[in-house]
Amino acid sequence: MEGENAQVLIVDDQELNRTLFETLLREDGYRTRSVASGQAALKAVEADLPDLILLDLVMPGMGGIDVIQSLKAQEKSRAIPIVVRRGRRISSPSRWTDPSFAHGFATS
């Protein structure tokens, strides 16, 4: 995925995190969209498929795991690469890097 035309959907309930990732990705030439909830992520994907989703796992309401399960259940969005992130260390990282679930993980 090259930065020039690739679009990344950033999903995080923390505005500071969304702003940080948008800034970093845009500096590398990626187009970004960001949303603050799992429900908003599903609507954003339905409106315009991103090339990659950067997804916070822990959010109020619909969390990241629910978002992934919903996206993987739909043919239209099943193949979108998802990188999950969490503010703390992730236990059992092999689950998060299983391509049938997510394509990678990051902690901050």
Secondary structure in CASP SS format (residue, H / E / C, confidence):
PFRMAT SS
TARGET T0000
AUTHOR 0000-0000-0000
METHOD secondary structure of the structure
MODEL  1
M C 1.00
E C 1.00
G C 1.00
E C 1.00
N C 1.00
A C 1.00
Q E 1.00
V E 1.00
L E 1.00
I E 1.00
V E 1.00
D C 1.00
D C 1.00
Q C 1.00
E H 1.00
L H 1.00
N H 1.00
R H 1.00
T H 1.00
L H 1.00
F H 1.00
E H 1.00
T H 1.00
L H 1.00
L H 1.00
R H 1.00
E H 1.00
D C 1.00
G C 1.00
Y C 1.00
R E 1.00
T E 1.00
R E 1.00
S E 1.00
V E 1.00
A C 1.00
S C 1.00
G H 1.00
Q H 1.00
A H 1.00
A H 1.00
L H 1.00
K H 1.00
A H 1.00
V H 1.00
E H 1.00
A H 1.00
D C 1.00
L C 1.00
P C 1.00
D C 1.00
L E 1.00
I E 1.00
L E 1.00
L E 1.00
D E 1.00
L C 1.00
V C 1.00
M C 1.00
P C 1.00
G C 1.00
M C 1.00
G C 1.00
G H 1.00
I H 1.00
D H 1.00
V H 1.00
I H 1.00
Q H 1.00
S H 1.00
L H 1.00
K H 1.00
A C 1.00
Q C 1.00
E C 1.00
K C 1.00
S C 1.00
R C 1.00
A C 1.00
I C 1.00
P C 1.00
I E 1.00
V E 1.00
V E 1.00
R E 1.00
R E 1.00
G C 1.00
R C 1.00
R C 1.00
I C 1.00
S C 1.00
S C 1.00
P H 1.00
S H 1.00
R H 1.00
W H 1.00
T C 1.00
D C 1.00
P C 1.00
S C 1.00
F C 1.00
A C 1.00
H C 1.00
G E 1.00
F E 1.00
A E 1.00
T E 1.00
S C 1.00
END
